Amino acid sequence: MLESREPVQIFCAYALEDAAQFQPLKTSLLMLEKKKRIYVCYEHNIPAGAHREQTLTAAIEHAAIILLIITTNFFNSDEQHEKMIEHILQREAANDVHVIPILLRSVNWQYTPFAHLQPLPADGRSIKSRNNVDEAFTEVFDRIYPIIDQLAGQAGPEQQGPNRKRTFLQALRIDHSGFRQGRASSFVGRAAELTDIQQHITELQASGGYLTITGQAGQGKSSIIASFIELHDPGSIQHFIPFNPGPDHQVTLLRDLMAQLILKYDLDDIYVASDHRPALRDFFPKVLQEVERKGGRELIFIDGLDQIKEDMDGIRDLSFLPLAPPAGIVFVLGTRPNDTLQPLELLKPHYMYQLPNLSRPDFDLLLQQRHIQISPEMAARFYEAMEENALYLNLVAKELAQTEAFTPEEIIQRVATNPNNIFTLSIDRLRRNRDFWDRVIEPLLGVLLVTREPLTLRMLKDILALKDAEIREGLQKLGGLVMQDGQEQYSLFHLKLQDYLKQDKESVRKDYIFSLEEVEAWQAKFAQWCAGQDGVNIWQDARKGSVEQERRGYARQHYVTHLYEGGVDMWPRLFQVLDEGSYGHGKLQDDPSTRLYAQDLDLGRKAAAWSEWGLQDGVQRLPILWRYTLLRCSLTSRVDNYPDAAFRLLWLLGREQEALNLIELLSNPSRKVAILLMFATLLDKQLTRESEQWQLLLRAREVIKSIESSNERAEALSKLGKALSKAGKWEEAEETWEEAREVIKSIESSNERAWALSKLGGALSEAGKWEEAREVIKSIESSNERARALSELGGALSEAGKWEEAREVIKSIEQSDERAEALSKLGGALSEAGKWEEAEETWEEAEETWEEAREVIKSIESSDERVEALSELGGALSEAGKWEEAEEKWEEAREVIKSMVESEERARVLSELGGALSEAGKWEEAREVIKSIEESYIRVEALSGLGGALSAAGKWEEAQEVVKSIAGSKERARALVELTNALNVAGKHDDALSLIQSSWVEAKTRKDALALFPMALGLIPAYPQLGMELFKGFAWVDSFLLTF
């Protein structure tokens, strides 16, 4: 189903002794891995717990390219390595793999088993014999890249087999082994805690559920989770959230977890086809259900939930966690006890495990492992001073183990008042060489503090303009303060260290290395590095494998983020980059989903809407906020303009993945459901794609949950039930129709309820569920709607050749005009079927019924009911071809309308009562009365009126609360405009500006943005230049979209 090309699989064979000798080549390959062009399996980097021989065999079998790192060590390895060489020779002899020997060191090449192959470098001289080793590695990579490019270009639909699927899924997985093993290495003792965790997991496994391990930073959450995994199953499903995950990390997390599960249980990869959070969130429970159906019992570890960034609305979205996991599925979560815990309380079953402090016996064990001998009294003082915190106790043990360290008494004096001072000891030791500190150590810490992802040694060298040896020495001196992952990239080892390094203006006595201004300065330095020299276009690829390409790859992801984090002095540059346009065009070409560029525009909006600008500066930047808002909303709404035929055409052309990704950009969930059902229908007769059809139907069901309107949700459920029945999923169809009935019961408006029941009845009849359809239609309260629905049911029965049932249904129609029309149509259907006598009989009955309808209408006294009846009779007569009589009835209806006096409906009365209460200052009573209005459009009007009354009374906060509660976006926008105008008239320009800023930042679609635009017009009399600048924003957005 996946249309995009998948990574070329590469296997790299080498002797363990040479693992660190070809790092430049690894770095070059890593750049392609990040772009998902390739997936590399290294011989000596097999995940812990994996079956080594089986993993190597599979990697060699699936590889399209095999790289051999040749030294004398390569041919003098163990027996398993020799077997691997034989396997590679067999594949090479079959002529279905590219085997590329790379001469790292000199060997007698002509006597090796691979002497018949052309090695690299092409001149036969080994890399290490060259004067410039880096140039030699570059030459090698430049020879390998065309082969990768050729193989990637060959990847087509015919390769969508198991190997292609596996390669795609492997590319989504994240290797957590480096972080996990690093955390596990600092773990000691805690046998009781591990036993408690195991017991809670065992208790939860029968039903499925959640175990949340909570504790303050440094308490050892990550370490105990990592150790539990290492002890029980290093191959378990796991995700460790990085310290700076960036926005929308839920996408990466879900694709990683689901890829692991899909590979383990051989599930359909459609679950991870999308890169949109809502789709992945909805599919995750389906993957877990598939695992349960296959008898799987899984522990799923997610550590660092508190590090997920808040969305623009200030909410940390954890909705991707299923409310009730299937039996046998237990999530083990790690988080600090902050606001993250609140949404977790909804998860069932759920056990919250408060990780206790490191025990005193475990601290003694830690000292023993580090060969530290101090008195029990001194150990007790340290244990108390470090607040029993696992991280601090581990760090103090490291300090005590330093040969040149302070004495235990000196250390205890430093940390007695603040355990965070343990970092100060390490920093003070590093500062002893002041020159090296100033030139290398402090800059390294500054860069690692603000980086958005781990950095390679080459990137650190390029950013800081230092020598390779200086960087390596600096990292070596930093020791345990930095962490190296499995891809030889560096980052700070813990959040506590991040917190220590930077100033906290809320804690004035806290030690720190970098002031807030200095942190912003490092952000600015990073932004300058991202920008490069001489305005180089970061969207153009540099030489493959170069550090310049690494820089451009990083800048594409994080340039705007560093400009924003660089603070107010960098924001003019931020605005300049977004305004100029080429950056945005490049970002959209790199990520056509618009998701990443939308995040950049959101940062621009946040900067433009900064609450501390003040009135003058805030008004001056309002045009900037407007154009970013309009562009972001226009990009979001762009797909809304595509006709349904365009989606269908994409699907029929085989561009299914593109079509599915575009669906996720639709802002209207009802339309999204309709197109998903259209795609499912296109797969109706393709037996080999039943699984894909099922996933589309499941996705439609999840999207339906997001439809706010009850009647639209009921209609969507009705259609889904019909699609499920056509797909042979009868049980699921029945469940869906039952859910539709329950939704319909909740609809307050009788008209909307009748309409929804009519749609459900129609869906049931189309599915051949005649009796169920009839029962649903009979429950429709509105006689007119019930008559129409029965008429349609009669028509469906006649089309199915069920003549007697059709006649019976039609005769039950109460309205004579509808019954007459239905009988006329039934007569036509009978005649077409050659049933002449029955047709004649039916037409005669229809004529009699027409006459009955005319007599009934004459007896109606109510003007509005008579108008409705005459109009409907006219329509029925025209449908039956009785044009003159139809015209007569419509003219009669026009005459009645002229004499009509509009009746007071219940909703209108309630609306007037609400208005009277608000005029009397009974605000709460008014709001309660208005909330009870059934007709939504009247309720919206009444709430708008209440908001206006509150603002007129100067109750600005209450007015804003009421206005924001209005359900319809159009009506809410109109009320916000009126409220803003009232604030401006009252001279409250600051409050008006704040309301404009918050409303524009929250806009989601172009329609919303345009409806909210007039909010700014009330400021123009006070700031005349504002009008022209706002107007220019429209032209800027149009120009951007036209040139893209």
DRENVO-704394 format. One line per 10 residues: for each residue x, y, z of C-alpha. Coordinates in pm, whole numbers, plus 50000, padded with zeros to 5 digits. Example, Ala and Ser with C-alpha at 12.3 -4.5 7.8 and 13.67 -1.06 7.14 Angstrom:
% DRENVO-704394
51230 49550 50780  51367 49894 50714
% end
This chain:
% DRENVO-704394
50000 50000 50000  50294 50228 50059  50384 50431 49756  50698 50605 49882  51035 50445 49812  51173 50256 50104  51533 50252 50232  51799 50043 50060  51915 49778 50308  52293 49762 50370
52495 49514 50573  52841 49616 50696  53087 49338 50789  53406 49413 50983  53630 49280 51258  53544 49390 51609  53896 49532 51651  53827 49774 51363  53491 49901 51491  53620 50252 51563
53842 50282 51254  53586 50377 50988  53381 50640 51169  53380 50893 50878  53209 50636 50657  52954 50560 50934  52880 50931 50964  52822 50965 50590  52589 50666 50590  52407 50807 50893
52305 51116 50694  52130 50891 50441  51972 50689 50722  51824 51005 50869  51670 51082 50529  51542 50723 50522  51729 50651 50200  51910 50353 50355  51900 50122 50657  52238 49990 50777
52296 49681 50993  52648 49666 51142  52793 49322 51222  52894 49409 51577  52600 49633 51665  52334 49365 51714  52073 49470 51976  52122 49322 52320  51914 49007 52367  51879 48938 51993
51986 48598 51855  52317 48694 51695  52348 48422 51432  51984 48450 51320  52004 48829 51304  52323 48824 51094  52181 48560 50859  51864 48764 50805  52061 49088 50754  52286 48930 50491
51990 48764 50318  51792 49089 50292  52081 49322 50207  52096 49491 49868  52454 49610 49939  52719 49440 50155  53019 49648 50264  53336 49464 50372  53579 49665 50588  53904 49489 50496
54204 49460 50727  54408 49157 50829  54177 49132 51131  53884 49070 50896  54028 48732 50791  54152 48632 51138  53823 48640 51329  53619 48369 51500  53432 48075 51350  53100 48261 51334
53267 48540 51133  53401 48280 50889  53052 48134 50843  52929 48485 50771  53197 48528 50500  53084 48201 50338  52723 48323 50338  52829 48651 50173  53024 48461 49905  52717 48246 49834
52498 48553 49785  52763 48721 49570  52788 48407 49352  52411 48422 49298  52467 48770 49149  52180 48930 49347  52372 49163 49578  52638 49435 49547  52941 49325 49754  53186 49615 49795
53524 49552 49965  53674 49862 50129  54050 49847 50194  54089 50008 50534  54442 49877 50591  54687 49706 50356  54645 49332 50299  54759 49080 50036  54442 49137 49841  54512 48888 49562
54510 48597 49811  54173 48680 49971  53838 48510 49887  53715 48840 49742  54010 48904 49510  53780 48879 49206  53594 49192 49319  53700 49554 49256  53784 49707 49595  53762 50068 49708
53951 50299 49695  53963 50230 49323  54343 50260 49296  54388 49965 49535  54569 50170 49802  54427 50133 50152  54256 50426 50324  54499 50436 50616  54798 50456 50380  54674 50789 50241
54809 51125 50356  54453 51257 50385  54234 50984 50537  53917 51198 50528  53954 51249 50153  53993 50875 50106  53671 50803 50298  53493 51069 50092  53615 50905 49770  53485 50569 49891
53146 50711 49980  53120 50891 49645  53167 50554 49472  52904 50382 49691  52640 50653 49663  52551 50604 49291  52481 50236 49362  52250 50336 49650  52083 50592 49426  52034 50337 49149
51883 50079 49384  51657 50341 49543  51538 50443 49197  51451 50081 49116  51227 50048 49420  50879 50013 49280  50546 49846 49354  50682 49508 49250  50919 49518 49549  50643 49560 49806
50705 49216 49951  50805 49112 50301  51163 49237 50262  51048 49582 50144  50794 49604 50425  51056 49506 50683  51302 49764 50554  51036 50038 50575  50947 49943 50932  51310 49917 51040
51358 50275 50921  51083 50389 51161  51238 50219 51460  51467 50408 51694  51769 50237 51848  51736 50301 52222  52010 50056 52320  52276 50322 52380  52061 50529 52616  51914 50220 52784
52250 50057 52849  52392 50387 52973  52112 50423 53227  52134 50058 53330  52509 50087 53387  52453 50341 53668  52193 50121 53836  52266 49939 54160  52062 49739 54410  51691 49821 54441
51592 49454 54453  51277 49534 54653  51166 49798 54400  51225 49562 54106  51019 49297 54285  50738 49548 54349  50735 49653 53983  50726 49291 53866  50439 49215 54106  50231 49511 53984
50292 49411 53623  50183 49055 53697  49863 49181 53861  49782 49399 53559  49860 49150 53282  49535 48953 53302  49322 49260 53231  49580 49486 53068  49653 49830 53209  49908 50087 53318
50188 50101 53572  50319 50456 53607  50651 50495 53786  50675 50846 53923  50953 51030 54097  51133 51361 54094  51418 51417 53850  51718 51209 53951  51509 50961 54149  51616 50683 53912
51303 50628 53698  51490 50584 53371  51756 50368 53537  51512 50127 53697  51309 50099 53375  51628 50041 53174  51751 49782 53425  51417 49604 53430  51430 49578 53050  51791 49454 53055
51708 49192 53319  51388 49059 53163  51381 49126 52787  51610 49374 52608  51400 49317 52295  51077 49436 52457  50873 49719 52306  51024 50043 52434  51061 50415 52371  51278 50655 52568
51173 51015 52500  51479 51241 52449  51544 51553 52656  51452 51791 52371  51190 51597 52176  51059 51896 51983  50692 51952 51893  50472 51664 51778  50707 51396 51918  50395 51180 51957
50428 51100 51584  50783 50965 51626  50687 50777 51943  50382 50607 51793  50555 50509 51469  50846 50365 51668  50624 50158 51901  50391 50038 51625  50681 49949 51393  50824 49731 51670
50488 49557 51723  50418 49516 51350  50759 49355 51293  50717 49125 51591  50364 49008 51504  50373 49046 51124  50086 49296 51113  49974 49523 50829  50204 49823 50781  49912 50052 50688
49894 50137 51059  50213 50346 51030  50158 50473 50675  50047 50816 50794  50270 51072 50964  49975 51259 51120  49919 51240 51493  49539 51187 51489  49561 50894 51246  49846 50727 51436
49668 50786 51768  49354 50617 51634  49544 50323 51484  49751 50248 51797  49464 50074 51985  49392 49871 51670  49751 49745 51664  49718 49644 52030  49394 49459 51954  49568 49274 51669
49844 49173 51912  49582 49046 52157  49406 48846 51881  49737 48677 51802  49774 48576 52166  50047 48833 52237  50133 48946 52589  50341 49261 52583  50512 49504 52815  50538 49844 52648
50781 50085 52814  50757 50461 52759  50995 50673 52965  50999 51052 52997  50633 51139 52933  50681 51469 53115  50928 51575 52843  50663 51580 52568  50610 51942 52469  50282 52123 52520
50080 52211 52209  49989 52570 52115  49685 52551 52343  49911 52482 52644  49800 52120 52676  50040 51823 52676  49861 51577 52448  49876 51223 52591  49560 51108 52414  49765 50853 52219
49759 50630 52528  49452 50400 52498  49206 50444 52785  49183 50068 52844  49454 49847 52687  49357 49491 52582  49416 49196 52811  49782 49098 52826  49907 49448 52731  50071 49643 53012
50220 49988 52967  50504 50084 53201  50533 50463 53203  50800 50685 53355  50727 51048 53441  50789 51319 53695  50488 51393 53922  50376 51711 53744  50073 51803 53532  50145 51494 53319
49977 51280 53584  49633 51442 53547  49537 51287 53210  49694 50957 53321  49434 50932 53598  49172 50857 53330  49353 50540 53219  49210 50211 53348  49325 49989 53509  49604 50205 53640
49851 50173 53928  50066 50469 54031  50398 50353 54176  50589 50620 54366  50954 50521 54331  51107 50539 54681  51437 50707 54753  51751 50500 54714  51781 50298 55033  52080 50331 55267
52191 49965 55208  52182 50031 54832  52399 50341 54879  52647 50127 55074  52641 49878 54786  52707 50163 54543  53009 50275 54746  53131 49917 54759  53106 49876 54379  53310 50196 54334
53570 50066 54585  53511 50365 54811  53597 50325 55178  53453 50583 55413  53319 50553 55766  52953 50460 55822  52905 50799 55985  53039 50985 55679  52828 50767 55449  52521 50856 55656
52603 51226 55627  52632 51196 55249  52310 50995 55231  52122 51267 55418  52289 51560 55238  52206 51411 54895  51840 51384 55003  51848 51007 54931  51835 51095 54558  51974 50818 54336
52134 51054 54083  52302 51273 54344  52428 50970 54540  52570 50819 54221  52744 51148 54136  52889 51185 54484  53023 50830 54460  53194 50927 54134  53347 51231 54302  53474 51023 54593
53630 50782 54344  53829 51059 54169  54196 51026 54258  54247 51403 54261  53908 51475 54415  53831 51676 54723  53838 51499 55058  53506 51354 55180  53483 51632 55439  53537 51901 55173
53270 51745 54954  53018 51721 55235  53073 52088 55317  52999 52182 54955  52678 51982 54919  52536 52009 55270  52312 52305 55192  52223 52210 54832  52274 51867 54672  52274 52035 54330
52619 52160 54423  52749 51814 54338  52768 51942 53980  52970 52238 54107  53244 51999 54221  53279 51857 53870  53267 52204 53718  53529 52336 53961  53761 52049 53874  53713 52122 53503
53781 52494 53564  54126 52429 53708  54266 52457 53357  54108 52795 53295  54232 52831 52940  54095 52490 52836  53770 52565 53017  53721 52893 52834  53822 52760 52491  53670 52409 52496
53472 52291 52800  53236 52586 52850  53159 52614 52475  53093 52238 52460  52850 52265 52751  52681 52566 52591  52626 52386 52261  52504 52064 52423  52270 52264 52646  52077 52420 52358
52103 52158 52080  51774 52009 51960  51925 51665 51892  52247 51473 51970  52547 51595 51771  52831 51411 51600  53191 51496 51679  53224 51655 51335  52924 51882 51397  53064 51992 51736
53395 52068 51569  53223 52272 51296  53002 52472 51533  53281 52560 51774  53561 52595 51515  53792 52380 51729  54038 52109 51638  53930 51747 51638  54174 51663 51916  54043 51947 52134
53683 51830 52097  53775 51472 52180  53979 51580 52482  53695 51802 52600  53442 51518 52575  53682 51288 52756  53727 51538 53040  53349 51590 53068  53323 51214 53119  52990 51111 53272
52838 51455 53218  52786 51368 52851  52624 51064 52693  52717 50893 52366  52441 50705 52187  52469 50402 51961  52533 50627 51659  52829 50806 51821  52639 51126 51881  52672 51331 52199
52426 51496 52440  52405 51595 52806  52345 51293 53026  52052 51413 53240  51780 51676 53275  51918 51763 53618  52241 51873 53453  52046 52084 53204  51860 52246 53493  52186 52310 53678
52364 52468 53383  52111 52741 53314  51983 53022 53532  51641 52997 53693  51503 53345 53758  51250 53197 54002  51535 53062 54218  51775 53350 54274  52023 53156 54495  52065 52867 54255
52414 52806 54109  52437 52810 53731  52692 52832 53451  52491 53012 53185  52268 53313 53249  51942 53339 53059  52105 53594 52830  52397 53357 52767  52160 53070 52689  51989 53292 52433
52331 53384 52296  52410 53014 52241  52072 52972 52072  52166 53263 51847  52507 53108 51772  52333 52784 51675  52095 52979 51451  52392 53147 51282  52555 52806 51227  52229 52678 51078
52218 52977 50841  52570 52905 50717  52795 53139 50524  52701 53369 50237  52332 53281 50248  52381 52924 50127  52049 52754 50050  52006 52483 50314  51760 52301 50088  52027 52220 49833
52221 51905 49914  52595 51943 49970  52853 51674 49894  52730 51343 50029  52863 51252 50370  53017 51594 50439  52975 51787 50762  52818 52059 50548  52540 51818 50457  52499 51735 50826
52465 52107 50901  52202 52155 50631  52008 51850 50751  52002 51987 51107  51912 52339 50990  51616 52212 50788  51464 52080 51109  51569 52333 51373  51679 52669 51224  51356 52854 51304
51337 52696 51649  51681 52836 51738  51582 53178 51603  51275 53173 51827  51462 53046 52134  51732 53308 52070  51498 53560 52226  51357 53895 52128  51683 54017 51969  51669 53727 51719
51302 53768 51634  51357 54030 51361  51571 53767 51186  51298 53507 51252  51040 53733 51087  51280 53803 50799  51335 53430 50731  50962 53355 50733  50873 53669 50534  51128 53615 50256
50955 53295 50146  51230 53068 50011  51272 52898 50348  50901 52815 50357  50899 52685 50001  51198 52463 50078  51038 52331 50395  50717 52246 50213  50907 52061 49941  51099 51870 50208
50777 51792 50399  50472 51822 50167  50238 51736 50458  50290 52102 50577  50310 51977 50937  50667 52091 51006  50633 52429 50835  50310 52489 51028  50512 52443 51348  50761 52707 51228
50477 52948 51151  50336 52882 51498  50669 52995 51648  50649 53307 51434  50295 53366 51560  50404 53321 51923  50682 53575 51877  50451 53826 51707  50186 53780 51979  50431 53805 52272
50239 53937 52570  50524 54170 52678  50544 54377 52359  50326 54650 52504  50048 54825 52315  50252 55020 52058  50492 54736 51968  50210 54481 51980  49999 54678 51732  50308 54727 51511
50355 54347 51495  49988 54267 51444  50031 54255 51061  50311 53998 51110  50081 53786 51327  49805 53821 51066  50007 53706 50766  50152 53404 50951  49803 53315 51077  49647 53349 50732
49926 53148 50566  49918 52871 50827  49541 52844 50803  49554 52859 50422  49800 52569 50412  49577 52371 50647  49268 52446 50440  49429 52399 50098  49323 52035 50076  48966 52130 50171
48933 52281 49822  49013 51951 49647  48698 51792 49498  48615 51434 49592  48696 51337 49234  49057 51443 49289  49096 51202 49580  48934 50925 49378  49164 50994 49082  49475 50978 49302
49363 50641 49434  49286 50501 49089  49627 50619 48964  49792 50408 49232  49899 50710 49442  49719 50570 49743  49965 50683 50009  49950 51040 49883  49570 51026 49891  49567 50893 50248
49806 51163 50369  49593 51433 50204  49282 51300 50377  49444 51367 50714  49474 51736 50621  49099 51775 50571  48951 51998 50841  48597 51858 50811  48582 51514 50980  48249 51428 50812
48407 51473 50469  48713 51279 50583  48485 50986 50672  48303 51007 50338  48628 50984 50139  48764 50701 50353  48442 50510 50283  48480 50591 49913  48829 50435 49916  48698 50132 50105
48427 50089 49840  48693 50092 49567  48849 49789 49736  48517 49600 49757  48597 49341 49490  48972 49309 49550  48995 48996 49763  49368 49034 49820  49317 49373 49983  49053 49288 50242
49294 49378 50521  49352 49725 50377  48980 49778 50333  48925 49681 50696  49188 49933 50813  49018 50210 50613  48686 50127 50776  48849 50126 51121  49006 50464 51051  48667 50599 50945
48517 50478 51272  48784 50660 51472  48739 50984 51275  48364 50971 51342  48439 51016 51712  48574 51365 51636  48251 51483 51467  48093 51733 51704  47747 51756 51549  47531 51467 51672
47321 51449 51357  47630 51448 51133  47788 51181 51353  47472 50972 51330  47469 51005 50950  47836 50905 50930  47772 50602 51152  47477 50503 50932  47697 50515 50621  47976 50328 50795
47732 50054 50895  47629 50020 50531  47994 49999 50419  48069 49738 50687  47774 49527 50576  47892 49543 50214  48235 49428 50332  48075 49129 50506  48142 49265 50856  47784 49206 50974
47851 49205 51347  48047 49531 51329  47775 49681 51107  47505 49597 51364  47717 49750 51641  47766 50065 51434  47396 50103 51359  47316 50053 51727  47568 50325 51811  47394 50550 51555
47062 50491 51733  47217 50593 52067  47365 50909 51916  47028 50999 51764  46862 50971 52106  47097 51242 52234  46998 51492 51962  46796 51767 52126  46633 51917 51818  46335 51711 51702
46392 51820 51340  46755 51713 51345  46663 51389 51524  46406 51309 51255  46658 51383 50981  46917 51153 51143  46664 50868 51185  46572 50907 50820  46937 50872 50716  46979 50565 50938
46665 50409 50793  46795 50472 50442  47131 50311 50521  46959 50004 50670  46733 49967 50368  47028 49993 50129  47194 49715 50327  46885 49497 50288  46787 49527 50654  46421 49593 50564
46253 49522 50900  46514 49715 51098  46481 50006 50855  46103 50007 50895  46128 50004 51277  46371 50296 51273  46153 50497 51033  45841 50430 51243  46018 50597 51539  46055 50928 51350
45842 51186 51530  45794 51422 51238  45511 51289 51022  45652 51461 50713  45999 51316 50758  45851 50976 50843  45642 50985 50526  45943 51069 50311  46151 50793 50470  45874 50535 50423
45840 50644 50063  46214 50589 50004  46193 50250 50178  45903 50153 49954  46109 50253 49652  46405 50045 49771  46180 49741 49826  46031 49775 49478  46381 49798 49327  46463 49473 49507
46151 49313 49354  45977 49287 49689  45645 49412 49550  45409 49312 49831  45640 49446 50102  45675 49771 49906  45298 49806 49872  45253 49737 50245  45510 50002 50343  45363 50261 50105
45011 50204 50237  45137 50283 50588  45235 50637 50480  45001 50876 50659  45037 51179 50429  44817 51125 50130  45035 51327 49891  45349 51124 49978  45150 50802 49957  45008 50899 49617
45354 50985 49481  45499 50657 49612  45213 50459 49458  45272 50631 49122  45638 50533 49132  45552 50178 49238  45316 50156 48940  45598 50263 48709  45833 50003 48855  45568 49728 48813
45510 49823 48451  45883 49815 48377  45894 49468 48532  45613 49356 48295  45354 49331 48572  45087 49522 48378  44777 49433 48579  44940 49516 48912  45068 49845 48762  44721 49951 48641
44575 49866 48978  44842 50070 49159  44795 50377 48934  44423 50376 48999  44490 50365 49370  44733 50657 49328  44467 50871 49158  44229 50810 49443  44498 50908 49690  44572 51235 49505
44210 51335 49549  44226 51245 49916  44533 51468 49954  44352 51765 49803  44059 51726 50042  44288 51695 50346  44470 52019 50264  44144 52211 50237  44068 52119 50598  44396 52250 50744
44337 52564 50952  44693 52658 51050  44845 52886 50785  45202 52764 50819  45098 52397 50815  44877 52457 50510  45161 52629 50326  45391 52337 50403  45130 52084 50290  45054 52274 49966
45425 52304 49890  45483 51934 49946  45176 51836 49744  45301 52057 49461  45634 51881 49473  45474 51538 49477  45250 51625 49181  45545 51753 48978  45739 51434 49056  45442 51242 48919
45435 51455 48603  45117 51646 48698  45264 51988 48616  44951 52204 48593  44811 52078 48921  45149 52131 49085  45158 52495 48969  44810 52548 49111  44912 52421 49453  45228 52634 49462
45030 52947 49370  44779 52863 49642  45067 52834 49886  45197 53181 49784  44857 53335 49862  44849 53176 50207  45202 53303 50284  45088 53661 50220  44831 53634 50499  45056 53443 50747
45153 53571 51093  45467 53392 51228  45397 53177 51536  45615 53193 51846  45815 52874 51882  45941 52738 52210  46300 52817 52119  46217 53178 52045  46031 53215 52374  46331 53076 52563
46558 53312 52373  46345 53611 52469  46337 53496 52832  46716 53472 52830  46733 53825 52690  46499 53956 52959  46705 53794 53234  47027 53940 53096  46867 54287 53080  46778 54245 53445
47141 54159 53525  47057 53793 53602  47357 53671 53405  47386 53314 53535  47012 53249 53511  47016 53388 53159  47302 53159 53061  47125 52851 53203  46802 52933 53018  46989 52985 52692
47176 52656 52734  46839 52475 52744  46739 52595 52395  46714 52292 52166  46756 52460 51828  47130 52514 51798  47115 52817 51568  46877 52998 51805  47095 52904 52103  47399 53049 51925
47209 53374 51855  47106 53398 52219  47460 53340 52348  47586 53611 52112  47325 53847 52252  47425 53758 52609  47790 53821 52528  47697 54161 52388  47493 54247 52697  47780 54149 52927
48026 54362 52732  47781 54654 52738  47769 54615 53115  48150 54627 53129  48176 54265 53241  48459 54195 52997  48591 53868 53139  48244 53713 53168  48166 53834 52815  48480 53671 52680
48397 53343 52856  48044 53338 52713  48160 53429 52362  48423 53155 52359  48157 52901 52458  47963 52961 52135  47972 52637 51936  47960 52767 51579  48294 52908 51462  48124 53163 51236
47894 53288 51511  48176 53283 51767  48392 53491 51536  48113 53745 51488  48068 53773 51866  48445 53814 51916  48447 54096 51660  48164 54271 51845  48337 54223 52181  48665 54361 52046
48485 54664 51904  48321 54725 52242  48661 54709 52413  48803 54962 52168  48506 55196 52216  48564 55174 52590  48928 55274 52532  49055 54932 52642  49296 54895 52350  49533 54672 52550
49255 54424 52623  49135 54440 52263  49487 54368 52134  49527 54074 52373  49194 53925 52260  49290 53968 51893  49627 53800 51950  49487 53499 52138  49203 53452 51889  49426 53468 51581
49681 53229 51732  49403 52975 51794  49263 52995 51437  49283 52660 51256  49134 52708 50907  49140 52987 50649  48767 53032 50696  48819 53082 51070  49103 53328 51012  48904 53539 50766
48606 53548 51002  48833 53671 51283  49017 53930 51073  48763 54213 51138  48859 54204 51507  49154 54429 51418  48950 54693 51235  48849 54868 51557  49214 54958 51621  49259 55135 51286
49111 55474 51394  49373 55494 51667  49649 55344 51445  49577 55447 51081  49887 55281 50932  49769 54944 51063  49501 54910 50795  49741 54924 50498  49989 54686 50664  49713 54433 50736
49594 54459 50377  49948 54381 50254  49926 54051 50445  49665 53919 50201  49890 53995 49902  50189 53835 50077  50002 53509 50142  49862 53499 49787  50211 53555 49646  50359 53278 49862
50091 53029 49758  50115 53121 49390  50493 53074 49377  50481 52743 49565
% end
